């Protein structure tokens, strides 16, 4: 019997989506590919999506990386995009290096993926230049995220901030509302739609619907994280029903 790949996630304590959407995608992949997966998490405290709580939460990520490396996971994902982007431009590179260092100090060498870095990488893989973004954050944090993405070389043509301050309420946002929100965006010349620039805001059930509605490729932070996790494991980045990036075209 083939040994399953252990998927480790560093998760905000109030996040209920990444332990739903990442397993859903990888379990869907099991219907078309032989690899099998198990899922393991360590949590860092965060309830309100505000800069002060995000910074305090990020400081706990080292502990989480060590805990997950105790379990000898095969890949480690940092499941909070805005916490990384709120720490300063390009911070995902620093975070990934530091957390990988924590696992090495614990006698392992685990590849580290941040959802922030994964979104940037996913957009590059898709050869996106002009994008539109939907995010659940308050406007100041959304502006910070938009600026972070712009500094990585992309034009953000239009964006929407849903202004949901409580992280549990972000998870309760009905993904079926997203197609109507996308219809309010100016998608002229947009190459790729970022349907959820947040791994807590559910979006997986409507990715195919928004791609069909707009005729444009759609990506989310969770989809990009799954793509980068699979790549880091040396596996084919393909998942049925998860949009263009995981279609096998890249």
Buried (B, 14 or more C-beta within 10 A) or exposed (E): EEEEBBBBBBBBEBBBBBBBBBBBBBEBBEEEBEBBBBBBBBBBEBBEBBBEBBEEBBEBBBEBBBBBBBBBBBBBBBBBBBBBBBBEEBBBEEBBEEBBEBBEEBEBEBBBBBBBBBBBBBBEBBEBBBBBBBBBBBEEBBBBBBEBBEEBEBEBBBBBBBEBBEBEBBBBBEBEEBBEBBEEBEBEEBBBBBBBBBBBBBBBBBBBBBBEBBEBBBBBBBBBBBBBBBBBBEBBBBBBEBBBBBBEEB
